[in-house]
Amino acid sequence: MRGPAVLPRVPGRPELRTRRERFDDLVLDIVSEIDERWQDRLGLVEYAVEDAPQIPDDWSVDTVPLSSLVRGSGTTPTRLVIFRRPIEHRCESRGDLEAMLLTVVVEQVAELLGIDAEQVDPRYDAE
């Protein structure tokens, strides 16, 4: 079978959202809630999603980072980058994906604030 399984209502725009768009929506939902709750202590934070981290050739660790946190200084904002492909690779279902994203974002925000992850979001589960 060739062509779309669902005809788009708006010509030129796919009817179904891509995996990347669905992932971005999940990240945005989680980040929005946490950022709203902690905005007074977080300050200016840029959130981004990238497909995969740029790993140097001499990387000797067997793990791939799921996110990156670069602290800002002066007028440069703090930047939290979530890596889509390594996270999706570790998840079997949408529920797993939501839990993994929540865990990654909460742990990075906790690191940034210098508090326990359980304080950042009540939904956080250390396991």
C-alpha positions as CSV (number, residue, x, y, z in Angstrom):
1,M,0.0,0.0,0.0
2,R,1.3,3.4,-0.9
3,G,0.3,6.8,0.4
4,P,-1.1,7.9,3.7
5,A,-3.4,5.7,5.7
6,V,-5.4,8.8,6.8
7,L,-6.1,11.6,4.4
8,P,-5.1,15.0,5.8
9,R,-7.8,17.6,6.4
10,V,-5.4,20.3,5.5
11,P,-3.5,19.6,2.3
12,G,0.3,19.5,2.7
13,R,0.1,18.9,6.5
14,P,0.1,15.3,7.8
15,E,-3.0,14.3,9.8
16,L,-1.0,12.2,12.3
17,R,1.7,13.6,14.5
18,T,5.2,12.3,14.1
19,R,7.1,10.5,16.9
20,R,9.2,13.6,17.3
21,E,6.2,15.8,17.7
22,R,4.6,13.5,20.3
23,F,7.8,13.4,22.2
24,D,8.1,17.2,22.1
25,D,4.6,17.5,23.5
26,L,5.3,15.1,26.4
27,V,8.5,17.1,27.3
28,L,6.6,20.4,27.0
29,D,3.9,19.1,29.4
30,I,6.4,17.9,32.0
31,V,8.7,20.9,31.7
32,S,5.7,23.4,31.8
33,E,4.4,22.0,35.1
34,I,7.8,21.8,36.8
35,D,9.0,25.2,35.5
36,E,5.7,26.9,36.7
37,R,6.1,25.4,40.1
38,W,9.8,26.3,40.5
39,Q,10.1,29.4,38.4
40,D,11.0,31.7,41.3
41,R,14.1,29.6,42.1
42,L,15.0,28.4,38.6
43,G,15.4,31.7,36.9
44,L,15.9,31.7,33.2
45,V,16.2,28.2,31.8
46,E,16.1,27.1,28.2
47,Y,14.7,23.7,27.5
48,A,15.5,21.8,24.3
49,V,15.1,18.4,22.7
50,E,17.7,17.0,20.4
51,D,17.7,13.6,18.7
52,A,21.0,12.3,20.2
53,P,24.0,13.6,22.0
54,Q,27.3,14.4,20.2
55,I,29.6,11.9,21.8
56,P,33.4,12.2,21.2
57,D,35.2,9.4,19.6
58,D,37.3,8.8,22.7
59,W,34.2,8.2,24.8
60,S,35.0,5.2,27.0
61,V,31.9,4.9,29.1
62,D,29.3,2.3,28.0
63,T,26.4,4.6,28.7
64,V,24.8,7.3,26.6
65,P,23.6,10.4,28.3
66,L,19.8,11.0,28.3
67,S,20.1,14.7,29.0
68,S,22.6,17.6,29.4
69,L,22.5,20.4,31.9
70,V,24.7,23.5,31.2
71,R,24.5,26.1,34.0
72,G,24.1,29.6,32.9
73,S,26.2,32.5,34.0
74,G,25.6,36.3,33.8
75,T,23.2,36.9,30.9
76,T,23.6,33.3,29.6
77,P,20.6,31.2,30.6
78,T,20.8,27.7,32.0
79,R,20.2,25.1,29.2
80,L,18.6,21.7,29.8
81,V,18.7,19.4,26.7
82,I,16.7,16.2,26.5
83,F,18.0,13.5,24.1
84,R,15.1,11.9,22.4
85,R,16.5,8.8,20.8
86,P,18.4,7.3,23.8
87,I,15.2,7.8,25.9
88,E,12.9,6.3,23.4
89,H,15.2,3.4,23.0
90,R,14.9,2.5,26.7
91,C,11.0,2.6,26.7
92,E,8.6,0.0,25.5
93,S,5.3,2.0,26.0
94,R,4.0,5.5,26.2
95,G,3.7,5.0,30.0
96,D,7.4,4.1,30.2
97,L,8.3,7.1,28.1
98,E,6.3,9.5,30.3
99,A,7.9,8.0,33.4
100,M,11.4,8.2,32.0
101,L,10.9,11.8,30.8
102,L,9.6,12.8,34.2
103,T,12.5,11.1,35.9
104,V,15.1,12.8,33.7
105,V,13.6,16.3,33.9
106,V,13.0,16.1,37.7
107,E,16.6,14.8,38.4
108,Q,18.1,17.6,36.3
109,V,16.0,20.3,38.0
110,A,16.8,18.8,41.4
111,E,20.5,19.0,40.5
112,L,20.1,22.6,39.4
113,L,18.2,23.6,42.6
114,G,20.4,21.5,44.9
115,I,17.5,19.7,46.4
116,D,16.2,16.1,46.5
117,A,14.3,15.0,43.4
118,E,11.3,14.0,45.5
119,Q,10.8,17.6,46.4
120,V,10.7,18.8,42.8
121,D,7.7,16.7,41.8
122,P,5.5,14.4,43.9
123,R,5.1,12.0,40.9
124,Y,8.8,11.3,41.0
125,D,9.7,7.6,41.8
126,A,13.4,6.9,42.5
127,E,12.9,3.3,41.2
